[in-house]
Amino acid sequence: MRYLPRDAAPFGEAVWKAIDEAVIGAAKAQLAGRRLLEVAGPFGLGARAMEAREVEGKAEVAFGAARARMSAPETTPIPCIYSTFSLSLREIAAAEERGSLLDLEAATQAAVACARMEDELIFNGSKELGIQGLLTAVRAGKVRLGDWSEVGRPAEDLIKAVTALDAAGFRGPYTAALAPPLYNALYRIYEGGNQTQLAHARQIISAGLVKAPTLASGGVVLAAGRQFASVVLGQDMTAAFVGPAGTSFEFLVLESVCPRITAPEAVCVLQAGGRA
């Protein structure tokens, strides 16, 4: 990324490879939104907003027989998510000169923080920035969940959700994200058989069922397809070099990302009810 140039760093590719593996590996272990939705992009760090339909303004200016009006596209910002971390000069020198292993805990923590903020944005949006998430989308359907500690109840609730989406005109296939307690409840086995509820749920939610660490409770079911909802990437998550800071080098984990919900009616929110 030329705006925060990696080639300005006074160390080689082996160090960057170790940093990248730590950052990308940690992020992938966390991210649920990108496994739930299709990704559009990346379009570059300079992509700062998404444009939607053209909106006609109410103002009008007349001159003779002519009438002047104006219109502009609706826009949604693409937020930049970032976190800083530092690595010791001497530790990097030891890695290059002696083959010592780098302590990349700080890089991993920065990546996890960014990944969780990305999923928070995708699922819950940002009221402050005017961004709707999957769980806050206007006109999305809602299903109140029962007690998922009861074997068989998860399938009933998921069928309820897909039936509501089917009635709204979205025939499937469907994809879903669940809070960890709900997802883990699916490991219970049906009485008198050897099938887990997870295997049954995947028959109902055939386009992908994911665990979403950022969700404390509940979940979401939606019709699969970029035409209904997607993740828009400006800059994909990357580690970038900032520069020297005392006896350390400073880095950024940085990305720009935004949910794009074009058909909120294709979303059904699973609202927490009984215990899992």
Helices and strands as residue ranges (DSSP letters): G 6-8, H 13-30, H 33-36, E 38-40, E 49-56, E 61-63, E 66-68, E 71-77, E 80-88, H 89-98, H 105-124, E 141-144, H 153-167, E 174-178, H 180-185, H 197-204, E 209-211, E 219-223, E 229-233, E 238-245, E 248-261, G 264-266, E 267-271
